Amino acid sequence: MVEQPSMDRAFGDETVDRRDRLLAALLRGPDAFVLLRCDADVAELVAGAAPVRLLLVRAADDASADEIRARLEPLVKAVRPGGPPAHFVVVGGGAAAGRAALAKAAPLVQPVRMGFHHLDAAGALARVKGPALPALEEAHRRLAEVGPLGPDGIARALEEGQALAQQERAIVDRLTGSRSVTTTLVIACAALLAVSYLFGSGTHEAALWRMGANSGEAVRRGELYRLLASAFLHADPIHLFVNMLALWSFGPMLEALLGPRRFLLLYAASALGGSVASAMLEERWSVGASGAIWGLMMAGIGVALRPHGLLPPAMIAQMRSRAWWPLGLNLVYSFQPGVDLLAHLGGGVVGFALVVTVLPRGLLPVEQRARAADAEPRPRPLLTAAAALAAVAMAASVAVALVAGRPWALGEPPALTRVAVADTGVALDVPETLARITAVEDLNGIPFHTYGRLPQTPVVFQIAVFPLDGEVPPDQVDALLEQERKTLDEHRPANTVKKGPAERVELGGRPAVSVRNELKNGVQMVSYIVVLGGREVVLQAYSTMNRPVSWAGIEDKVAATIALP
């Protein structure tokens, strides 16, 4: 329903004439202003070429500053965050009264950028507070060239403006109607978080590793399924909530703009791009959908910059004004400790590149779609096949990760496998999951071989073999071990908060020395010293406080298997 202008105005009133001339200059200007509201006191316009909301507030030329302010303040308070910049123009009133009222009406904390201007009784335009508005200044320069719109002109402008607003609302309704893929992704991520806690009670990080956490080392070892599986895993409920909130913010609109199939391809490609960047350049392991989320966020910016007919003209400027603030917030967040910046950037680059190049090709302009699902003008079997392949790849990655990692086995005693420690002449049994995660570090010419990695695995073993001057006779082994026991008692390892006594123990029928310490980070450290012929073997085991009960005593079991091959 079109709101008709008030017909009881005195059109001889100079302030009405001045306001209506300014209206005419704005509506006929190059910035494509449209009129949404007009009565005796207030006219509201929005610009199609730039995201601007303009309110012309009429005041009598003899109005006081308090009267003008009383008329202006309710309009200022009605502005809500997240909208386009708002400019208020008081038409009428003396220069001093109008500017004083505008200065007092401007809030210290503004929900959006606000500009305050005054067109006084003498016809002079002044910017009182806030940013300038070139379109307003250009319209003011043309006031003498245009006549007032009059009631019929205002009625026509209102009808056109409100029809455009109704069309935009209908398009927005269609853009929020399609979310089947988005909903499925949210459910999948939430379900896998629940699974990780179910299987990893007390050892959540170990469960995440077994379920497909991303790691450059593991990917280079051939575990490619981690690149997509990791995008469905989250470290904790807060991590999940933040990512799913972002997915729910960006997903439905992009899903409606692109259609479910193209949206699924965008999500999968962004997730893959983020994981590849992280795996190739980041040393830490990671989980989370943030690479895919960044792809969606940057795709939104890409649509705003190059709409390809996906956005109605009235929404393009508004989209451009709103698309950048999430990027700024997320960039700041991405530099926080523990956040995978490379995954964010990798996913963002892929999402932006796809949506400004190939992804929108062949789509119907949004105004021509009868409903949200009508994004495609004709069947596209290749697109359907590609989307199906992306869906299968994501589902298969999660399934392969579960089968390969067997997170449910965290509650079972670990199966041991025999490994030979390279270039040492020593072998031992270690849990199978640890045998696949190895590293060697050289300290003072002695290689330290590591099996496992906290927190991916509940325990990490580190072994070093020190050559002695010769084979130790059996009757001298006890004396050597006693000397080592005293040394361990006298020395406190770095970062130790609780030191245990060094003790003589029997490991596999062989004498040894053992000591248990607690480190500052809550890690339990158990050290063993065993003498084998002409070698002194030092085995250190590190474990977390919350490791699975089934792994209890694994240190002694592994230490008891140390032997010559």
C-alpha positions as MATLAB code, in Angstrom:
seq = 'MVEQPSMDRAFGDETVDRRDRLLAALLRGPDAFVLLRCDADVAELVAGAAPVRLLLVRAADDASADEIRARLEPLVKAVRPGGPPAHFVVVGGGAAAGRAALAKAAPLVQPVRMGFHHLDAAGALARVKGPALPALEEAHRRLAEVGPLGPDGIARALEEGQALAQQERAIVDRLTGSRSVTTTLVIACAALLAVSYLFGSGTHEAALWRMGANSGEAVRRGELYRLLASAFLHADPIHLFVNMLALWSFGPMLEALLGPRRFLLLYAASALGGSVASAMLEERWSVGASGAIWGLMMAGIGVALRPHGLLPPAMIAQMRSRAWWPLGLNLVYSFQPGVDLLAHLGGGVVGFALVVTVLPRGLLPVEQRARAADAEPRPRPLLTAAAALAAVAMAASVAVALVAGRPWALGEPPALTRVAVADTGVALDVPETLARITAVEDLNGIPFHTYGRLPQTPVVFQIAVFPLDGEVPPDQVDALLEQERKTLDEHRPANTVKKGPAERVELGGRPAVSVRNELKNGVQMVSYIVVLGGREVVLQAYSTMNRPVSWAGIEDKVAATIALP';
ca = [
       0.000    0.000    0.000;
       1.457    3.359   -1.074;
       1.559    6.030    1.593;
       0.147    9.195    0.032;
       1.674   12.558    0.883;
      -0.281   14.773    3.201;
      -2.586   17.055    1.201;
      -3.169   19.614    3.955;
       0.253   21.163    3.655;
       0.573   24.823    2.814;
       2.475   24.589   -0.455;
       3.237   28.265   -0.294;
       5.332   27.520    2.788;
       8.939   28.185    1.826;
      10.259   25.224    3.823;
       7.907   22.854    1.970;
       8.972   24.316   -1.353;
      12.651   24.059   -0.389;
      12.244   20.442    0.794;
      10.361   19.414   -2.361;
      12.924   21.052   -4.646;
      15.657   19.120   -2.837;
      13.593   15.941   -3.254;
      13.274   16.563   -6.984;
      17.005   17.216   -7.360;
      17.870   14.025   -5.489;
      15.393   11.810   -7.365;
      16.540   13.142  -10.753;
      20.233   12.912   -9.899;
      22.764   10.266  -10.971;
      22.737    8.373   -7.640;
      19.398    6.656   -8.290;
      17.661    7.762   -5.092;
      14.204    6.300   -4.531;
      11.531    7.678   -2.227;
      10.218    5.329    0.472;
       8.294    7.709    2.718;
       7.025   11.259    2.547;
       4.701   13.235    4.797;
       4.486   16.811    5.945;
       7.473   16.459    8.249;
       9.809   13.699    7.019;
      10.890   12.331    3.651;
      13.010    9.171    3.510;
      15.111    8.150    0.518;
      17.631    5.418   -0.205;
      20.284    5.420   -2.904;
      20.644    2.552   -5.334;
      24.108    3.521   -6.549;
      25.639    3.732   -3.074;
      24.455    2.408    0.290;
      22.970    5.590    1.782;
      19.782    6.350    3.697;
      18.715    9.988    3.617;
      16.068   11.620    5.827;
      14.850   15.141    5.076;
      13.322   16.624    8.235;
      11.260   19.796    7.737;
      11.267   22.537   10.358;
       9.666   25.953   10.389;
      12.080   28.762    9.648;
      11.349   30.307   13.035;
      11.675   26.990   14.952;
      13.915   26.972   18.003;
      16.835   24.608   18.497;
      14.847   22.624   21.079;
      11.894   22.220   18.689;
      14.134   20.996   15.894;
      15.976   18.650   18.223;
      12.694   17.181   19.551;
      11.663   16.352   15.977;
      15.060   14.928   15.056;
      15.986   12.758   18.052;
      13.309   10.016   17.603;
      14.505    9.503   14.032;
      18.127    9.221   15.145;
      17.260    6.742   17.904;
      15.314    4.580   15.439;
      18.464    3.792   13.422;
      19.493    0.175   13.948;
      22.979   -1.362   13.646;
      23.933   -3.113   10.437;
      22.161   -0.747    8.049;
      23.617    1.644    5.479;
      25.023    5.039    6.510;
      22.264    7.459    7.532;
      22.262   11.178    6.753;
      19.850   13.623    8.384;
      19.061   16.925    6.679;
      17.066   19.556    8.558;
      15.288   21.751    6.012;
      14.335   25.066    7.577;
      15.178   26.925   10.732;
      17.747   29.584   11.296;
      21.400   28.744   10.807;
      22.263   28.941   14.506;
      19.195   27.028   15.755;
      19.438   24.266   13.158;
      23.128   23.639   13.649;
      22.838   23.665   17.430;
      20.010   21.115   17.271;
      21.926   18.847   14.883;
      25.077   18.991   16.973;
      23.187   17.942   20.109;
      21.178   15.216   18.338;
      24.285   13.420   17.053;
      24.950   10.458   19.415;
      28.436    9.799   20.740;
      28.120    6.087   19.914;
      26.561    5.617   16.490;
      25.062    2.278   15.341;
      25.995    3.200   11.749;
      27.899    6.070   10.171;
      25.781    9.192   10.464;
      25.938   12.573    8.792;
      24.078   15.690    9.985;
      23.354   18.558    7.574;
      21.325   21.766    7.585;
      19.569   23.548    4.721;
      18.709   26.833    6.400;
      16.130   29.517    5.690;
      18.576   31.361    3.447;
      19.056   28.260    1.284;
      22.617   27.563    2.464;
      23.650   23.922    2.976;
      26.066   23.125    5.807;
      27.559   19.861    7.053;
      27.294   20.049   10.846;
      28.662   16.664   11.921;
      29.765   13.405   10.352;
      30.894   12.598    6.820;
      30.034   14.651    3.768;
      27.474   13.414    1.235;
      28.503   14.438   -2.305;
      25.097   13.494   -3.759;
      23.397   15.916   -1.359;
      25.834   18.691   -2.199;
      25.330   18.122   -5.940;
      21.534   18.198   -5.504;
      21.824   21.459   -3.554;
      23.772   23.048   -6.405;
      20.905   22.204   -8.775;
      18.085   23.528   -6.572;
      17.589   26.601   -8.714;
      17.249   24.454  -11.858;
      14.426   22.182  -10.665;
      10.917   22.791   -9.494;
       9.185   21.073   -6.578;
       7.632   17.683   -7.260;
       4.171   18.547   -6.025;
       1.653   16.030   -4.673;
       1.300   14.046   -7.921;
       5.051   13.768   -8.442;
       5.602   12.698   -4.860;
       2.836   10.087   -5.152;
       4.432    8.634   -8.305;
       7.876    8.588   -6.691;
       6.448    6.877   -3.610;
       4.717    4.243   -5.719;
       7.920    3.482   -7.640;
      10.061    3.409   -4.501;
       7.749    1.174   -2.532;
       7.333   -1.196   -5.498;
      11.112   -1.510   -5.653;
      11.252   -2.107   -1.896;
       8.602   -4.830   -2.165;
      10.546   -6.494   -4.979;
      13.699   -6.419   -2.865;
      11.871   -7.941    0.122;
      10.514  -10.732   -2.096;
      14.019  -11.465   -3.383;
      15.409  -11.467    0.149;
      12.699  -13.944    1.148;
      13.756  -16.212   -1.714;
      17.408  -15.868   -0.785;
      16.735  -17.147    2.722;
      14.538  -20.052    1.669;
      17.142  -22.604    0.540;
      19.303  -24.148    3.217;
      19.159  -27.932    2.814;
      22.900  -28.290    2.150;
      23.758  -25.823    4.907;
      21.590  -27.715    7.385;
      23.158  -31.044    6.425;
      26.662  -29.657    6.936;
      25.770  -28.266   10.368;
      24.265  -31.591   11.438;
      27.310  -33.520   10.194;
      29.756  -31.309   12.108;
      27.693  -31.480   15.301;
      27.355  -35.262   15.044;
      31.094  -35.771   14.616;
      31.852  -33.590   17.635;
      29.539  -35.824   19.668;
      31.296  -38.918   18.296;
      34.713  -37.520   19.206;
      33.598  -37.059   22.815;
      31.893  -40.440   22.870;
      35.019  -42.321   21.805;
      37.520  -39.938   23.347;
      36.161  -39.429   26.829;
      39.134  -37.935   28.638;
      41.251  -38.210   25.477;
      39.355  -35.939   23.108;
      42.416  -34.781   21.181;
      43.568  -38.346   20.606;
      40.103  -39.139   19.246;
      40.253  -36.143   16.894;
      43.573  -37.369   15.560;
      42.156  -40.824   14.893;
      39.070  -39.298   13.242;
      41.064  -37.394   10.627;
      42.689  -34.243   12.033;
      44.736  -32.470    9.366;
      48.521  -32.843    9.498;
      51.109  -32.111    6.841;
      53.239  -35.007    7.994;
      50.341  -37.468    7.806;
      49.156  -36.125    4.437;
      52.623  -36.465    2.943;
      52.626  -40.008    4.294;
      49.591  -40.708    2.096;
      46.679  -40.066    4.491;
      44.916  -37.762    2.020;
      41.505  -38.367    3.585;
      42.518  -35.965    6.364;
      42.255  -32.994    3.987;
      38.444  -33.188    3.905;
      37.675  -35.173    7.054;
      39.332  -32.518    9.236;
      36.839  -29.892    7.990;
      34.050  -31.738    9.844;
      35.903  -31.985   13.172;
      36.016  -29.389   15.949;
      38.122  -29.011   19.053;
      35.264  -28.296   21.470;
      31.646  -27.067   21.596;
      32.682  -23.390   21.459;
      34.775  -24.005   18.349;
      31.805  -25.778   16.767;
      29.346  -23.044   17.780;
      31.437  -20.219   16.309;
      31.984  -22.010   13.006;
      28.387  -23.170   12.664;
      27.106  -19.684   13.479;
      29.260  -18.344   10.641;
      28.109  -21.147    8.328;
      24.477  -20.351    9.138;
      25.153  -16.657    8.469;
      26.754  -17.079    5.034;
      25.397  -20.424    3.865;
      21.652  -19.946    3.202;
      22.105  -16.830    1.052;
      24.918  -18.342   -1.028;
      23.041  -21.623   -1.327;
      20.026  -19.736   -2.700;
      22.121  -17.557   -5.028;
      24.195  -20.392   -6.462;
      21.844  -23.317   -6.044;
      22.537  -26.367   -3.850;
      24.920  -28.076   -6.288;
      27.220  -25.116   -6.890;
      27.114  -24.231   -3.215;
      28.218  -27.755   -2.305;
      31.118  -27.487   -4.770;
      32.088  -24.115   -3.284;
      32.086  -25.516    0.245;
      34.060  -28.649   -0.634;
      36.640  -26.773   -2.709;
      37.122  -24.131   -0.007;
      37.538  -26.789    2.680;
      40.085  -28.593    0.513;
      41.958  -25.382   -0.282;
      42.210  -24.462    3.387;
      43.409  -27.927    4.383;
      46.013  -28.089    1.614;
      47.435  -24.692    2.598;
      47.583  -25.756    6.231;
      49.080  -29.181    5.502;
      51.762  -27.874    3.166;
      52.934  -24.933    5.244;
      51.825  -25.453    8.845;
      53.688  -27.705   11.275;
      50.822  -28.138   13.736;
      47.841  -30.412   13.253;
      44.433  -28.800   12.999;
      40.686  -29.387   12.843;
      37.720  -27.217   11.938;
      35.475  -25.968    9.152;
      37.034  -22.497    9.187;
      38.776  -22.956    5.822;
      35.397  -23.664    4.238;
      33.792  -20.810    6.217;
      36.417  -18.403    4.935;
      35.664  -19.626    1.430;
      31.994  -18.744    1.921;
      32.818  -15.371    3.445;
      35.135  -14.434    0.577;
      32.573  -15.761   -1.904;
      30.094  -13.277   -0.428;
      32.591  -10.479   -1.041;
      33.127  -11.797   -4.573;
      29.382  -11.731   -5.287;
      29.187   -8.148   -4.017;
      32.085   -7.037   -6.227;
      31.066   -9.042   -9.315;
      27.372   -9.893   -8.981;
      26.994  -11.742  -12.323;
      23.275  -10.962  -12.072;
      23.001  -12.863   -8.792;
      21.967   -9.770   -6.816;
      19.224   -7.250   -7.637;
      20.580   -3.743   -8.287;
      19.024   -2.376   -5.105;
      20.969   -4.890   -2.999;
      24.401   -4.576   -4.605;
      25.423   -1.371   -2.847;
      24.130   -2.575    0.508;
      25.918   -5.911    0.073;
      29.172   -4.119   -0.718;
      28.915   -2.001    2.391;
      28.271   -5.002    4.663;
      30.544   -7.618    3.095;
      33.821   -6.276    4.445;
      33.303   -6.070    8.204;
      33.270   -9.876    8.732;
      36.584  -10.021    6.877;
      38.141   -7.472    9.234;
      36.927   -9.279   12.344;
      38.074  -12.659   11.061;
      41.490  -11.350   10.056;
      42.066  -10.074   13.581;
      40.887  -13.394   15.018;
      43.064  -15.373   12.592;
      46.251  -13.967   14.102;
      45.377  -15.217   17.584;
      47.509  -18.046   19.041;
      46.269  -21.503   18.143;
      44.279  -20.319   15.108;
      45.147  -21.853   11.727;
      45.723  -18.692    9.664;
      46.898  -20.624    6.610;
      43.703  -22.679    6.472;
      41.676  -19.462    6.596;
      43.644  -17.824    3.802;
      43.702  -20.949    1.644;
      39.949  -21.457    1.879;
      39.277  -17.757    1.330;
      41.378  -17.568   -1.835;
      39.638  -20.618   -3.320;
      36.134  -19.379   -2.465;
      36.736  -15.897   -3.866;
      38.371  -17.191   -7.050;
      35.548  -19.624   -7.782;
      32.708  -17.166   -7.311;
      34.229  -14.386   -9.434;
      35.164  -16.730  -12.296;
      33.480  -20.023  -13.158;
      30.936  -20.821  -10.464;
      28.138  -18.347  -11.397;
      28.260  -19.050  -15.149;
      24.926  -20.067  -16.613;
      22.815  -19.077  -13.600;
      19.561  -17.179  -14.023;
      19.552  -13.595  -12.700;
      17.905  -13.649   -9.317;
      14.949  -11.481  -10.430;
      13.937  -14.119  -13.000;
      13.721  -17.008  -10.563;
      10.231  -18.163   -9.685;
      11.434  -19.767   -6.475;
      14.720  -20.354   -4.665;
      15.354  -23.692   -6.381;
      15.133  -22.227   -9.909;
      18.752  -21.077  -10.131;
      19.487  -23.232  -13.195;
      17.719  -22.466  -16.513;
      18.224  -26.042  -17.768;
      19.379  -29.454  -16.528;
      23.144  -29.757  -16.066;
      24.189  -33.399  -15.719;
      27.892  -32.565  -15.447;
      27.193  -30.150  -12.608;
      25.090  -32.785  -10.885;
      27.892  -35.331  -11.290;
      30.492  -32.898   -9.923;
      28.340  -32.057   -6.903;
      27.692  -35.745   -6.263;
      31.421  -36.434   -6.489;
      32.118  -33.661   -3.957;
      29.508  -35.058   -1.571;
      30.877  -38.592   -1.931;
      34.450  -37.363   -1.430;
      33.548  -35.599    1.819;
      31.501  -38.499    3.156;
      34.123  -41.046    2.101;
      36.912  -39.037    3.745;
      35.079  -39.104    7.055;
      34.328  -42.816    6.697;
      37.914  -43.721    5.755;
      39.233  -41.654    8.663;
      37.008  -43.536   11.088;
      37.967  -46.943    9.687;
      41.685  -46.141    9.556;
      41.865  -44.404   12.927;
      39.459  -46.651   14.841;
      38.687  -44.051   17.541;
      36.556  -46.600   19.373;
      39.771  -48.552   20.010;
      40.958  -45.846   22.420;
      39.135  -47.771   25.110;
      40.949  -51.009   24.248;
      44.473  -52.054   25.313;
      46.835  -50.958   22.530;
      48.190  -53.604   20.177;
      52.004  -53.661   20.119;
      54.245  -54.068   17.104;
      57.979  -54.745   16.959;
      60.170  -51.933   15.646;
      63.919  -51.799   15.147;
      65.482  -48.531   16.255;
      67.534  -47.461   13.250;
      71.345  -47.599   13.514;
      71.315  -48.639   17.186;
      71.130  -52.423   17.156;
      68.156  -52.243   19.553;
      64.491  -53.183   19.067;
      61.341  -52.795   21.162;
      57.566  -53.173   20.974;
      55.480  -49.988   20.688;
      51.728  -49.449   20.151;
      50.812  -49.719   16.480;
      49.363  -46.202   16.350;
      52.646  -44.770   17.643;
      54.772  -46.716   15.174;
      53.244  -44.673   12.326;
      54.260  -41.337   13.888;
      58.037  -41.218   14.111;
      60.729  -38.576   14.295;
      64.477  -38.434   14.918;
      66.262  -35.570   16.658;
      70.025  -35.326   17.039;
      71.272  -34.140   20.442;
      75.045  -33.857   20.860;
      75.606  -36.459   18.202;
      73.185  -38.991   19.711;
      69.955  -39.661   17.765;
      66.771  -39.634   19.847;
      64.022  -41.673   18.168;
      60.437  -40.635   18.958;
      57.270  -42.704   18.517;
      53.942  -40.883   18.783;
      53.116  -37.243   19.428;
      51.106  -35.561   22.142;
      48.211  -34.881   22.143;
      47.420  -36.942   19.036;
      48.499  -40.095   20.862;
      47.985  -40.841   24.572;
      51.679  -41.655   25.096;
      54.955  -40.729   23.400;
      58.105  -42.834   23.662;
      61.590  -41.467   23.092;
      64.586  -43.790   23.001;
      68.308  -43.118   22.780;
      71.170  -45.625   22.767;
      74.546  -44.576   24.211;
      77.550  -46.730   23.272;
      79.792  -47.731   26.186;
      83.525  -48.371   26.079;
      82.868  -52.065   25.798;
      80.475  -54.790   26.804;
      79.649  -54.557   30.497;
      80.277  -57.839   32.357;
      77.140  -59.165   34.088;
      78.685  -58.716   37.536;
      79.237  -54.985   36.841;
      75.758  -54.191   35.517;
      74.323  -53.651   39.000;
      77.092  -51.219   39.917;
      76.568  -49.219   36.724;
      72.808  -49.069   37.240;
      73.264  -48.004   40.868;
      75.470  -45.168   39.705;
      72.800  -44.122   37.189;
      70.115  -44.342   39.882;
      72.036  -41.939   42.124;
      72.534  -39.579   39.196;
      68.798  -39.553   38.453;
      68.048  -38.864   42.125;
      70.448  -35.928   42.217;
      69.302  -34.256   38.998;
      65.879  -32.686   38.449;
      64.657  -32.580   34.821;
      63.638  -29.194   33.433;
      60.004  -28.132   33.989;
      59.529  -30.705   36.751;
      56.945  -29.867   39.415;
      56.948  -33.212   41.208;
      59.972  -35.484   41.260;
      59.760  -39.132   42.182;
      62.561  -41.319   43.564;
      64.744  -43.291   41.168;
      64.223  -46.995   41.770;
      65.783  -50.298   40.788;
      63.259  -52.421   38.885;
      63.088  -55.635   36.879;
      61.984  -55.297   33.248;
      61.501  -58.544   31.361;
      63.813  -60.321   33.779;
      66.482  -57.687   33.271;
      67.660  -55.158   35.914;
      66.867  -51.527   35.168;
      66.388  -48.109   36.749;
      63.104  -46.197   36.625;
      61.945  -42.764   37.822;
      58.573  -40.992   37.499;
      58.232  -37.196   37.337;
      55.400  -34.761   36.725;
      56.127  -31.801   34.433;
      54.652  -28.295   34.592;
      52.249  -28.851   31.707;
      50.594  -31.796   33.448;
      52.531  -34.375   31.441;
      53.723  -37.486   33.259;
      57.282  -38.528   32.403;
      58.700  -41.987   33.132;
      62.389  -42.660   32.440;
      64.081  -46.053   32.167;
      67.744  -47.042   31.897;
      68.674  -50.506   30.667;
      72.124  -51.941   29.932;
      72.400  -54.188   26.865;
      75.885  -55.535   26.201;
      77.994  -52.510   25.305;
      75.029  -50.111   25.163;
      73.129  -48.048   27.677;
      69.531  -47.608   26.551;
      67.495  -44.646   27.834;
      63.738  -44.810   27.268;
      61.489  -41.892   28.211;
      57.694  -42.075   28.111;
      55.443  -38.988   28.171;
      51.709  -39.225   28.763;
      48.804  -36.955   29.616;
      46.894  -37.130   32.880;
      43.653  -38.055   31.102;
      44.909  -40.881   28.919;
      42.620  -43.925   28.455;
      42.462  -46.370   31.326;
      43.296  -49.143   28.867;
      46.723  -47.556   28.337;
      47.660  -47.789   32.026;
      51.031  -49.449   32.560;
      51.970  -49.247   28.876;
      55.321  -47.678   29.805;
      56.470  -50.742   31.762;
      55.205  -53.085   29.040;
      57.166  -51.303   26.326;
      60.299  -50.937   28.457;
      60.234  -54.683   29.217;
      60.536  -55.450   25.479;
      63.820  -53.597   24.919;
      66.313  -56.086   23.554;
      68.851  -56.743   20.862;
      67.225  -57.799   17.557;
];
